[in-house]
Amino acid sequence: MSDKRDYYEILSVSRDASPEDIKRAYRRLAKQYHPDIYSGVDADVRIKEINEAYEVLSNADKRAAYDRFGHAGVQGVGGGAGPGFPDIGDIFEEFFGGGFGFRRGPARGPARGADLRYNLTIEFEEAVMGAEKEIDVSREETCSLCQGTGAEPGTSPVRCPTCNGSGEVRQRQQTILGTFVNVTTCPRCRGEGEIVTSPCSQCKGERVIETTRRLRVKIPAGVDEGTRIRLPGEGASGTRGGGNGNLYVFISVSPHPYFQRRENDILLELPINIAQAVLGAEVEAPTLEGKKLIKVPPGTQPGKVLRLRGLGVPHLRGGGRGDMLVTVNVKIPTQLSEGQRTLFEKLAESLGPATIEKHEPSFFDRMREALGL
């Protein structure tokens, strides 16, 4: 196992390549080294090497194991049970180099299309109140010209002469345990059981084409950072009659210059001057429904929180809304005119010096004192 080439090197991709990059690299190499095109003596070895690299790097769990442990982390690849030896067939393969009758070829029935992800950034107000957005999504769709056969209209794929349409290649192998049959995916048709001799002029024999679709996404009121919206059937097209995958829209919310969010409550810091705090006032403040007058009671202390019920975020699942919590921030002036200074000096004389108030014992303090604790 130590003389194996690096899977990323085989597919000519970087170690941080996306799943789409890996798929594109695999398709390019599989076509380049297809036995109908590449006539080198190492054709079978090349195809097997490319298939093995793609099988590992296209599977998130196997790729993670490979990135951490190298080839040792994906010994017996294809069994689907993780690093090491997933099943008895992998044990035989590790020591004797074959599947020994255990099926390794891919299923040739209908296959569902891949799920896709779209990252969408919306404004703070859109997250709170809801919105409709248009997005452009790129995905693979079944070729409309050949209807997914990969063959030019008027022609049809033909049975693969290498595997006789089975999608598998079987080789007998004599071992100390007896005669076993090694079953592998056919390198010529890649397990399809058929080959295209006249490729479709639109999809070049790939069976799918890259398209961009414009979709409308309804953003429900109350979504938050990381909310996931599922659009059924808007993912990649399935193969061999399989259904489409789903599209998942992941929401990011832009920060607001005034508001912050805490679950379903909206937070706002409201600056007022010292006279408004002492005398009380009605102050105009922004809300998500426009500007509103907020009543500041006389003698309001810095940091006091005023609750405006029902002006918060709608509950995403269920009726009702949160509240708007307004924290009063008393701004102390740092520069005064002569007239302002005179007024403050007169006010200071009338108020007298501040005194330290005696701490009144609480109910629990009195209880502890009575019990001698």
MARGU-976911 format. One record per residue (C-alpha): y, x, z. Coordinates in steps of 0.25 Angstrom, whole numbers, plus 5000, padded with zeros to 4 digits. Last residue first. Layout:
% MARGU-976911
+------+------+------+
!   yy !   xx !   zz !
+------+------+------+
!    Y !    X !    Z !
...
+------+------+------+
This chain:
% MARGU-976911
+------+------+------+
!   yy !   xx !   zz !
+------+------+------+
! 5131 ! 4897 ! 5243 !
! 5136 ! 4891 ! 5256 !
! 5131 ! 4877 ! 5252 !
! 5146 ! 4871 ! 5253 !
! 5151 ! 4883 ! 5246 !
! 5141 ! 4881 ! 5234 !
! 5145 ! 4867 ! 5233 !
! 5160 ! 4870 ! 5233 !
! 5158 ! 4880 ! 5222 !
! 5149 ! 4870 ! 5214 !
! 5160 ! 4859 ! 5215 !
! 5171 ! 4870 ! 5210 !
! 5180 ! 4878 ! 5219 !
! 5194 ! 4877 ! 5215 !
! 5200 ! 4891 ! 5210 !
! 5214 ! 4893 ! 5215 !
! 5224 ! 4893 ! 5204 !
! 5231 ! 4907 ! 5201 !
! 5245 ! 4904 ! 5200 !
! 5255 ! 4905 ! 5188 !
! 5269 ! 4908 ! 5191 !
! 5280 ! 4897 ! 5190 !
! 5280 ! 4886 ! 5180 !
! 5295 ! 4884 ! 5180 !
! 5298 ! 4899 ! 5179 !
! 5288 ! 4900 ! 5167 !
! 5294 ! 4888 ! 5160 !
! 5308 ! 4894 ! 5161 !
! 5302 ! 4908 ! 5155 !
! 5295 ! 4900 ! 5144 !
! 5307 ! 4893 ! 5140 !
! 5315 ! 4906 ! 5140 !
! 5304 ! 4913 ! 5132 !
! 5305 ! 4902 ! 5122 !
! 5320 ! 4903 ! 5120 !
! 5319 ! 4918 ! 5118 !
! 5308 ! 4916 ! 5108 !
! 5294 ! 4919 ! 5112 !
! 5283 ! 4928 ! 5106 !
! 5269 ! 4928 ! 5111 !
! 5267 ! 4913 ! 5112 !
! 5254 ! 4909 ! 5119 !
! 5245 ! 4901 ! 5110 !
! 5237 ! 4890 ! 5117 !
! 5223 ! 4889 ! 5110 !
! 5217 ! 4875 ! 5112 !
! 5203 ! 4874 ! 5108 !
! 5200 ! 4862 ! 5098 !
! 5186 ! 4857 ! 5098 !
! 5183 ! 4848 ! 5086 !
! 5171 ! 4839 ! 5089 !
! 5158 ! 4837 ! 5083 !
! 5154 ! 4826 ! 5073 !
! 5145 ! 4813 ! 5073 !
! 5133 ! 4809 ! 5065 !
! 5120 ! 4816 ! 5063 !
! 5115 ! 4829 ! 5057 !
! 5126 ! 4838 ! 5053 !
! 5135 ! 4833 ! 5064 !
! 5149 ! 4832 ! 5059 !
! 5158 ! 4844 ! 5063 !
! 5170 ! 4842 ! 5073 !
! 5181 ! 4832 ! 5073 !
! 5174 ! 4821 ! 5081 !
! 5180 ! 4824 ! 5094 !
! 5192 ! 4833 ! 5096 !
! 5190 ! 4841 ! 5108 !
! 5201 ! 4850 ! 5114 !
! 5197 ! 4863 ! 5120 !
! 5206 ! 4870 ! 5130 !
! 5207 ! 4885 ! 5127 !
! 5221 ! 4887 ! 5131 !
! 5225 ! 4876 ! 5142 !
! 5231 ! 4862 ! 5138 !
! 5242 ! 4858 ! 5148 !
! 5246 ! 4846 ! 5140 !
! 5235 ! 4840 ! 5131 !
! 5234 ! 4845 ! 5116 !
! 5232 ! 4833 ! 5107 !
! 5227 ! 4837 ! 5093 !
! 5233 ! 4832 ! 5081 !
! 5224 ! 4833 ! 5069 !
! 5224 ! 4841 ! 5056 !
! 5213 ! 4838 ! 5046 !
! 5199 ! 4833 ! 5047 !
! 5193 ! 4846 ! 5050 !
! 5203 ! 4848 ! 5061 !
! 5216 ! 4856 ! 5061 !
! 5226 ! 4854 ! 5073 !
! 5239 ! 4848 ! 5075 !
! 5243 ! 4849 ! 5090 !
! 5248 ! 4837 ! 5099 !
! 5254 ! 4843 ! 5111 !
! 5252 ! 4846 ! 5126 !
! 5263 ! 4852 ! 5135 !
! 5257 ! 4864 ! 5140 !
! 5248 ! 4867 ! 5128 !
! 5258 ! 4863 ! 5118 !
! 5268 ! 4872 ! 5125 !
! 5259 ! 4884 ! 5125 !
! 5257 ! 4883 ! 5110 !
! 5244 ! 4878 ! 5103 !
! 5233 ! 4884 ! 5095 !
! 5221 ! 4876 ! 5092 !
! 5207 ! 4883 ! 5091 !
! 5197 ! 4874 ! 5083 !
! 5182 ! 4872 ! 5085 !
! 5174 ! 4861 ! 5077 !
! 5162 ! 4856 ! 5084 !
! 5149 ! 4853 ! 5077 !
! 5142 ! 4866 ! 5080 !
! 5154 ! 4875 ! 5084 !
! 5163 ! 4876 ! 5072 !
! 5176 ! 4884 ! 5070 !
! 5189 ! 4879 ! 5064 !
! 5202 ! 4885 ! 5061 !
! 5200 ! 4895 ! 5049 !
! 5186 ! 4889 ! 5045 !
! 5174 ! 4898 ! 5043 !
! 5166 ! 4896 ! 5030 !
! 5153 ! 4889 ! 5032 !
! 5139 ! 4894 ! 5026 !
! 5129 ! 4884 ! 5021 !
! 5115 ! 4887 ! 5016 !
! 5111 ! 4878 ! 5004 !
! 5096 ! 4877 ! 5002 !
! 5091 ! 4874 ! 4988 !
! 5077 ! 4869 ! 4988 !
! 5065 ! 4873 ! 4979 !
! 5061 ! 4865 ! 4966 !
! 5048 ! 4859 ! 4964 !
! 5035 ! 4865 ! 4958 !
! 5031 ! 4862 ! 4944 !
! 5026 ! 4875 ! 4940 !
! 5038 ! 4882 ! 4946 !
! 5049 ! 4877 ! 4956 !
! 5063 ! 4877 ! 4953 !
! 5073 ! 4884 ! 4962 !
! 5080 ! 4877 ! 4973 !
! 5088 ! 4863 ! 4971 !
! 5076 ! 4855 ! 4975 !
! 5081 ! 4851 ! 4989 !
! 5095 ! 4855 ! 4992 !
! 5094 ! 4859 ! 5007 !
! 5107 ! 4862 ! 5015 !
! 5106 ! 4873 ! 5025 !
! 5117 ! 4875 ! 5036 !
! 5120 ! 4889 ! 5039 !
! 5134 ! 4887 ! 5044 !
! 5136 ! 4873 ! 5047 !
! 5135 ! 4859 ! 5041 !
! 5142 ! 4847 ! 5047 !
! 5145 ! 4839 ! 5035 !
! 5134 ! 4839 ! 5025 !
! 5136 ! 4849 ! 5013 !
! 5132 ! 4842 ! 5000 !
! 5128 ! 4852 ! 4990 !
! 5131 ! 4850 ! 4975 !
! 5123 ! 4858 ! 4966 !
! 5126 ! 4867 ! 4953 !
! 5114 ! 4873 ! 4947 !
! 5112 ! 4887 ! 4942 !
! 5100 ! 4891 ! 4934 !
! 5090 ! 4902 ! 4933 !
! 5079 ! 4899 ! 4924 !
! 5064 ! 4897 ! 4927 !
! 5051 ! 4898 ! 4919 !
! 5053 ! 4913 ! 4918 !
! 5048 ! 4914 ! 4904 !
! 5061 ! 4918 ! 4898 !
! 5068 ! 4906 ! 4905 !
! 5075 ! 4901 ! 4892 !
! 5067 ! 4907 ! 4881 !
! 5054 ! 4903 ! 4887 !
! 5044 ! 4914 ! 4886 !
! 5034 ! 4913 ! 4875 !
! 5021 ! 4920 ! 4880 !
! 5022 ! 4914 ! 4894 !
! 5010 ! 4917 ! 4903 !
! 5001 ! 4909 ! 4911 !
! 4992 ! 4909 ! 4924 !
! 5005 ! 4909 ! 4932 !
! 5000 ! 4920 ! 4942 !
! 5010 ! 4931 ! 4937 !
! 5006 ! 4929 ! 4923 !
! 5002 ! 4943 ! 4920 !
! 5000 ! 4949 ! 4934 !
! 4990 ! 4938 ! 4937 !
! 4990 ! 4936 ! 4952 !
! 4979 ! 4943 ! 4959 !
! 4964 ! 4939 ! 4963 !
! 4955 ! 4950 ! 4967 !
! 4940 ! 4946 ! 4966 !
! 4931 ! 4952 ! 4976 !
! 4917 ! 4959 ! 4974 !
! 4911 ! 4965 ! 4987 !
! 4916 ! 4970 ! 5000 !
! 4915 ! 4984 ! 4996 !
! 4924 ! 4980 ! 4985 !
! 4922 ! 4976 ! 4970 !
! 4935 ! 4969 ! 4964 !
! 4935 ! 4958 ! 4954 !
! 4949 ! 4955 ! 4948 !
! 4955 ! 4941 ! 4947 !
! 4969 ! 4939 ! 4940 !
! 4976 ! 4927 ! 4944 !
! 4986 ! 4917 ! 4937 !
! 4974 ! 4909 ! 4932 !
! 4978 ! 4907 ! 4918 !
! 4968 ! 4917 ! 4912 !
! 4973 ! 4928 ! 4921 !
! 4977 ! 4938 ! 4911 !
! 4977 ! 4929 ! 4899 !
! 4988 ! 4920 ! 4906 !
! 4987 ! 4906 ! 4900 !
! 4999 ! 4903 ! 4891 !
! 5013 ! 4898 ! 4894 !
! 5017 ! 4887 ! 4884 !
! 5025 ! 4887 ! 4871 !
! 5034 ! 4876 ! 4865 !
! 5045 ! 4879 ! 4875 !
! 5046 ! 4894 ! 4878 !
! 5037 ! 4897 ! 4890 !
! 5041 ! 4899 ! 4904 !
! 5034 ! 4886 ! 4908 !
! 5046 ! 4882 ! 4917 !
! 5050 ! 4870 ! 4909 !
! 5051 ! 4879 ! 4897 !
! 5066 ! 4876 ! 4893 !
! 5070 ! 4870 ! 4907 !
! 5066 ! 4883 ! 4914 !
! 5063 ! 4879 ! 4929 !
! 5075 ! 4882 ! 4938 !
! 5079 ! 4895 ! 4945 !
! 5091 ! 4893 ! 4954 !
! 5106 ! 4896 ! 4955 !
! 5114 ! 4887 ! 4963 !
! 5128 ! 4883 ! 4961 !
! 5134 ! 4875 ! 4972 !
! 5143 ! 4863 ! 4973 !
! 5148 ! 4858 ! 4987 !
! 5148 ! 4845 ! 4994 !
! 5155 ! 4844 ! 5008 !
! 5153 ! 4841 ! 5023 !
! 5163 ! 4840 ! 5034 !
! 5160 ! 4851 ! 5043 !
! 5154 ! 4861 ! 5033 !
! 5164 ! 4858 ! 5023 !
! 5175 ! 4860 ! 5033 !
! 5170 ! 4874 ! 5036 !
! 5170 ! 4878 ! 5021 !
! 5157 ! 4880 ! 5014 !
! 5148 ! 4892 ! 5010 !
! 5135 ! 4889 ! 5003 !
! 5123 ! 4899 ! 5002 !
! 5112 ! 4894 ! 4992 !
! 5097 ! 4896 ! 4995 !
! 5086 ! 4892 ! 4986 !
! 5072 ! 4887 ! 4988 !
! 5061 ! 4892 ! 4978 !
! 5054 ! 4883 ! 4969 !
! 5041 ! 4876 ! 4972 !
! 5029 ! 4881 ! 4965 !
! 5019 ! 4872 ! 4957 !
! 5005 ! 4878 ! 4956 !
! 5002 ! 4892 ! 4952 !
! 5000 ! 4898 ! 4966 !
! 5001 ! 4913 ! 4966 !
! 4990 ! 4922 ! 4964 !
! 4984 ! 4929 ! 4976 !
! 4971 ! 4921 ! 4978 !
! 4961 ! 4928 ! 4987 !
! 4949 ! 4932 ! 4979 !
! 4948 ! 4947 ! 4984 !
! 4964 ! 4948 ! 4983 !
! 4963 ! 4963 ! 4979 !
! 4966 ! 4977 ! 4983 !
! 4954 ! 4981 ! 4992 !
! 4960 ! 4984 ! 5005 !
! 4973 ! 4976 ! 5005 !
! 4967 ! 4965 ! 4996 !
! 4956 ! 4963 ! 5005 !
! 4965 ! 4961 ! 5017 !
! 4975 ! 4953 ! 5009 !
! 4963 ! 4943 ! 5006 !
! 4960 ! 4942 ! 5020 !
! 4974 ! 4936 ! 5023 !
! 4988 ! 4940 ! 5026 !
! 4986 ! 4955 ! 5028 !
! 4998 ! 4962 ! 5033 !
! 5012 ! 4955 ! 5031 !
! 5014 ! 4940 ! 5029 !
! 5004 ! 4929 ! 5027 !
! 5007 ! 4926 ! 5012 !
! 4994 ! 4932 ! 5006 !
! 5002 ! 4938 ! 4994 !
! 5005 ! 4952 ! 5000 !
! 4993 ! 4958 ! 5006 !
! 5001 ! 4969 ! 5013 !
! 5015 ! 4964 ! 5014 !
! 5021 ! 4971 ! 5026 !
! 5013 ! 4984 ! 5023 !
! 5021 ! 4984 ! 5010 !
! 5034 ! 4986 ! 5017 !
! 5035 ! 4982 ! 5032 !
! 5049 ! 4976 ! 5034 !
! 5053 ! 4973 ! 5019 !
! 5039 ! 4969 ! 5016 !
! 5038 ! 4959 ! 5027 !
! 5051 ! 4953 ! 5024 !
! 5047 ! 4952 ! 5009 !
! 5034 ! 4946 ! 5013 !
! 5041 ! 4935 ! 5021 !
! 5052 ! 4932 ! 5011 !
! 5042 ! 4932 ! 4999 !
! 5048 ! 4936 ! 4986 !
! 5047 ! 4951 ! 4990 !
! 5032 ! 4950 ! 4992 !
! 5027 ! 4943 ! 4980 !
! 5038 ! 4950 ! 4972 !
! 5032 ! 4964 ! 4975 !
! 5018 ! 4959 ! 4973 !
! 5022 ! 4953 ! 4959 !
! 5029 ! 4966 ! 4955 !
! 5017 ! 4975 ! 4959 !
! 5007 ! 4966 ! 4952 !
! 5016 ! 4966 ! 4939 !
! 5017 ! 4981 ! 4939 !
! 5003 ! 4984 ! 4942 !
! 4998 ! 4974 ! 4931 !
! 5008 ! 4981 ! 4921 !
! 5005 ! 4995 ! 4925 !
! 4999 ! 4998 ! 4911 !
! 5012 ! 4995 ! 4905 !
! 5013 ! 4983 ! 4895 !
! 5024 ! 4975 ! 4901 !
! 5028 ! 4963 ! 4893 !
! 5016 ! 4953 ! 4893 !
! 5011 ! 4960 ! 4906 !
! 5024 ! 4956 ! 4913 !
! 5031 ! 4968 ! 4918 !
! 5045 ! 4965 ! 4914 !
! 5042 ! 4950 ! 4917 !
! 5037 ! 4952 ! 4931 !
! 5049 ! 4962 ! 4933 !
! 5060 ! 4952 ! 4930 !
! 5053 ! 4941 ! 4937 !
! 5051 ! 4950 ! 4950 !
! 5066 ! 4955 ! 4949 !
! 5071 ! 4940 ! 4948 !
! 5062 ! 4936 ! 4960 !
! 5067 ! 4947 ! 4969 !
! 5082 ! 4945 ! 4965 !
! 5080 ! 4930 ! 4969 !
! 5073 ! 4933 ! 4982 !
! 5085 ! 4942 ! 4985 !
! 5085 ! 4957 ! 4985 !
! 5088 ! 4964 ! 4998 !
! 5077 ! 4975 ! 4996 !
! 5083 ! 4978 ! 4982 !
! 5075 ! 4974 ! 4969 !
! 5067 ! 4982 ! 4959 !
! 5055 ! 4973 ! 4960 !
! 5046 ! 4984 ! 4962 !
! 5056 ! 4992 ! 4971 !
! 5057 ! 4980 ! 4980 !
! 5042 ! 4979 ! 4981 !
! 5042 ! 4994 ! 4985 !
! 5030 ! 5001 ! 4978 !
! 5016 ! 5001 ! 4984 !
! 5011 ! 5015 ! 4988 !
! 5010 ! 5012 ! 5002 !
! 5000 ! 5000 ! 5000 !
+------+------+------+
